[in-house]
Amino acid sequence: MQDAYQTLVSYLLPEGMLEHFDSTDVLQDPAGLQLQLEEKNTLPLAYQDQRCESNGFLPEIKLQDFPIRGQKVTLCIKRRRWQLLDTQEVIARDWNLVQQGARMISEFAAFLKAVLG
């Protein structure tokens, strides 16, 4: 069942989104559907060789997406942050850098640009 759910969700989200985010919940209320997404706990490449620990999430971002069968759709996105254990610095993935990488597809890059400006 999980595979069917992931397949369905992958068609509803911008292409490539599930490579970087996990779908954690789908809520329905009078305002429409809310798709809950959390950034996966994979360190940015620049910090792979450092001692880090997950340090929660940045404030949630809410975006209106295309309606589904007459329901308004909101993407509720939680971006992860980490703390470097040696310096106590708090870091987060630089989505502008990721966007420039060859592995980004144009729809996902446009999505991130809309989110992050």
VEXMARVEX-598086 format. One line per field, with one value per residue: x, y, z of N, C-alpha, C in turn; residue in one letter; residue number from 1. Coordinates in steps of 0.02 Angstrom, whole numbers. Layout:
n_c1 [X:...]
n_c2 [Y:...]
n_c3 [Z:...]
ca_c1 [X:...]
ca_c2 [Y:...]
ca_c3 [Z:...]
c_c1 [X:...]
c_c2 [Y:...]
c_c3 [Z:...]
tornu [a:...]
lumro [NUM:...]
//
This chain:
n_c1 [41:99:186:94:34:145:172:55:60:177:136:57:137:266:381:512:510:493:617:688:605:496:332:223:94:-80:-202:-373:-479:-606:-548:-480:-361:-214:-51:73:245:412:582:705:817:956:1118:1182:1295:1416:1442:1461:1574:1582:1544:1379:1213:1039:935:802:674:657:546:383:335:203:122:14:-50:-91:-266:-353:-473:-571:-536:-447:-270:-138:33:126:275:416:574:730:853:1022:1146:1313:1426:1555:1573:1454:1376:1226:1154:1075:1009:1062:956:963:1090:1072:978:1053:1125:1158:1071:947:782:688:555:555:656:597:491:560:618:505:467:578:616]
n_c2 [-60:61:89:116:231:319:326:387:511:561:600:707:806:930:875:769:808:715:661:739:770:700:639:667:676:694:810:855:992:1120:1219:1152:1034:987:953:880:900:850:891:774:686:708:758:915:911:982:968:836:772:815:816:808:844:818:959:994:1090:1224:1368:1324:1325:1380:1344:1382:1264:1183:1154:1003:904:1003:1040:1153:1158:1150:1156:1109:1142:1083:1130:1059:1079:1074:1048:1088:993:1023:1162:1218:1285:1319:1247:1244:1170:1244:1294:1370:1340:1203:1210:1254:1143:1000:894:941:961:1064:1099:1072:1158:1281:1277:1281:1406:1486:1461:1503:1623]
n_c3 [0:36:-71:-174:-122:-119:-256:-305:-236:-291:-417:-389:-338:-374:-499:-448:-316:-210:-200:-114:-9:117:112:239:288:243:252:269:267:288:209:112:43:132:103:190:204:237:242:194:304:260:251:185:47:67:201:233:287:417:594:634:694:682:699:715:630:510:512:454:283:183:34:-101:-213:-369:-389:-340:-404:-376:-248:-148:-137:-23:1:133:194:277:309:346:478:538:667:682:769:814:803:843:753:663:524:361:213:63:-47:-162:-213:-239:-339:-447:-481:-586:-566:-539:-594:-708:-667:-529:-488:-520:-431:-308:-320:-313:-182:-105:-156]
ca_c1 [0:143:210:39:28:202:163:2:85:228:102:25:188:314:425:574:501:501:688:715:557:451:262:209:22:-126:-257:-427:-521:-650:-508:-453:-311:-147:-1:127:309:471:645:738:874:1019:1159:1208:1360:1473:1452:1461:1631:1581:1498:1318:1153:977:917:733:654:644:473:348:316:140:114:-44:-33:-148:-321:-365:-544:-609:-510:-386:-214:-84:92:154:343:461:644:770:916:1069:1195:1381:1443:1619:1570:1387:1342:1166:1154:1018:1027:1056:917:987:1145:1044:943:1102:1155:1133:1021:883:742:666:494:572:694:549:455:602:625:443:468:633:624]
ca_c2 [0:119:103:147:298:359:337:437:575:586:632:768:855:947:819:767:831:661:645:781:778:645:656:641:673:731:832:888:1034:1160:1260:1109:982:1008:901:892:877:863:879:713:698:696:819:945:882:1021:952:764:748:846:787:848:811:852:1010:1016:1118:1295:1380:1293:1367:1356:1366:1359:1226:1173:1118:933:888:1057:1054:1193:1118:1187:1117:1131:1117:1093:1121:1035:1113:1032:1084:1061:980:1052:1236:1235:1322:1289:1251:1218:1161:1304:1271:1405:1299:1141:1228:1262:1079:965:844:974:969:1133:1110:1074:1220:1336:1270:1306:1479:1516:1454:1539:1690]
ca_c3 [0:40:-139:-211:-94:-143:-328:-313:-212:-338:-473:-365:-319:-427:-515:-411:-247:-161:-192:-61:45:131:124:306:303:201:294:234:308:244:163:59:61:152:95:237:178:278:208:217:348:225:257:124:28:95:272:240:326:483:643:636:718:662:747:703:565:502:511:398:226:153:-35:-137:-272:-413:-357:-358:-403:-345:-181:-144:-112:8:17:197:186:333:290:403:496:575:706:678:838:833:806:865:700:637:451:323:142:20:-105:-222:-240:-266:-400:-500:-496:-645:-549:-529:-654:-711:-628:-458:-479:-520:-369:-254:-329:-288:-110:-72:-187]
c_c1 [43:169:157:30:83:195:111:27:137:197:69:74:231:363:490:569:514:573:717:669:517:380:242:135:-16:-187:-310:-467:-564:-610:-479:-405:-246:-101:59:192:365:533:677:799:939:1058:1176:1279:1420:1489:1455:1517:1633:1532:1438:1263:1093:956:848:723:650:569:442:329:252:133:49:-21:-96:-203:-326:-439:-585:-586:-448:-331:-161:-27:122:223:385:531:685:830:957:1116:1262:1405:1508:1615:1504:1349:1281:1164:1089:1042:1015:1021:935:1045:1119:1012:991:1133:1121:1077:952:845:709:603:510:612:647:508:496:612:563:441:517:646:687]
c_c2 [63:138:138:219:343:374:391:506:604:620:698:824:874:889:824:786:776:636:682:788:714:673:625:636:711:746:864:928:1077:1203:1218:1057:1015:948:920:861:897:847:816:730:675:761:848:918:917:1001:876:738:778:810:834:808:853:899:1038:1045:1193:1306:1352:1346:1338:1388:1340:1323:1219:1135:1046:920:940:1075:1100:1149:1164:1138:1148:1100:1135:1077:1106:1081:1064:1077:1049:1053:1013:1128:1262:1278:1283:1300:1225:1212:1226:1283:1309:1368:1235:1154:1232:1195:1044:916:876:977:1037:1146:1115:1138:1280:1336:1299:1382:1514:1515:1502:1607:1696]
c_c3 [0:-30:-180:-188:-121:-218:-340:-293:-261:-399:-453:-349:-379:-437:-476:-337:-196:-157:-132:0:54:140:191:323:249:245:251:284:261:193:106:86:81:146:139:210:225:238:237:258:315:224:189:110:60:167:285:286:397:529:650:669:695:718:732:634:568:504:447:345:198:84:-63:-200:-314:-377:-382:-349:-364:-275:-187:-114:-84:22:81:203:248:310:353:416:538:615:699:750:860:842:833:813:676:562:422:250:105:-44:-168:-254:-272:-333:-459:-521:-554:-629:-540:-596:-651:-669:-553:-443:-476:-456:-312:-259:-302:-212:-78:-101:-227]
tornu [m:q:d:a:y:q:t:l:v:s:y:l:l:p:e:g:m:l:e:h:f:d:s:t:d:v:l:q:d:p:a:g:l:q:l:q:l:e:e:k:n:t:l:p:l:a:y:q:d:q:r:c:e:s:n:g:f:l:p:e:i:k:l:q:d:f:p:i:r:g:q:k:v:t:l:c:i:k:r:r:r:w:q:l:l:d:t:q:e:v:i:a:r:d:w:n:l:v:q:q:g:a:r:m:i:s:e:f:a:a:f:l:k:a:v:l:g]
lumro [1:2:3:4:5:6:7:8:9:10:11:12:13:14:15:16:17:18:19:20:21:22:23:24:25:26:27:28:29:30:31:32:33:34:35:36:37:38:39:40:41:42:43:44:45:46:47:48:49:50:51:52:53:54:55:56:57:58:59:60:61:62:63:64:65:66:67:68:69:70:71:72:73:74:75:76:77:78:79:80:81:82:83:84:85:86:87:88:89:90:91:92:93:94:95:96:97:98:99:100:101:102:103:104:105:106:107:108:109:110:111:112:113:114:115:116:117]
//
